[in-house]
Amino acid sequence: MFRILVAGLALFVCHQLFAQTSTPPASSSLPLSQPPSVARAEPKMQLGTFFETLKQQKLDAGVDGLLQGTLLAEQKPQELKLFVGQMKSAFEFYGYPVQAEFVSEQKIGESLYRYRYLTRNKSDAPLFWNFLFYKRSSSFEVLTFTFFDDPAKAGF
C-alpha cells in the first residue's frame, strides 16, 4: 500500500512539473519559429515506436527517440530527467509494458492533438498515458506527456 502511495505521489509531482509553463532560457540558440531538426512520422507512428522500445526495456532510448529535437527536450531538460526517473520507478514497481493499446485521439485545434494510451505491464497492472502533440513547422512533435496508475487522474 505504501509503495502505491509513493508511486502515486511521484506521478502527481511529475505531472505538476510538466503542467507548468516555461519560457526558453535566454541562451537558447533556437528561436521558437525554427522548424524541428528531426523529420518526424505521424504521432501514432512515433508513439508506436516509443512503446515498442519500452517493451524492450529500453527506457532511455524510447524517451530519446520520442523527444529528440522537440521543444520539450530543449526547454525542460531538468524536468525530463526527473520524469524519466519517475518512469523508472513506476516500471520497477509495475514492470515494463508488455502491450500498448491505443485508446483515443482528440483534435484540440489545427496544430494540437491529444492521444491516450493504455499499457499493460508485466505486473498485469495498467498505466494510463496522455500525450499532447503540437504541429511545429510541418510535422507533429510531443509537447508534453504524462502517465498515471489511476484512470481518473489520466482523464479516462
Sequence and secondary structure as in RCSB ss.txt:
>XXXX:A:sequence
MFRILVAGLALFVCHQLFAQTSTPPASSSLPLSQPPSVARAEPKMQLGTFFETLKQQKLDAGVDGLLQGTLLAEQ
KPQELKLFVGQMKSAFEFYGYPVQAEFVSEQKIGESLYRYRYLTRNKSDAPLFWNFLFYKRSSSFEVLTFTFFDD
PAKAGF
>XXXX:A:secstr
 HHHHHHHHHHHHHHHHHHS     TT SS TTS  SS    HHHHHHHHHHHHHTT HHHHHHHHHTT HHHHH
 HHHHHHHHHHHHHHHHHH  EEEEEEEEEEEEETTEEEEEEEEEETTS EEEEEEEEEEETTEEEEEEEEEESS
TTTTT 
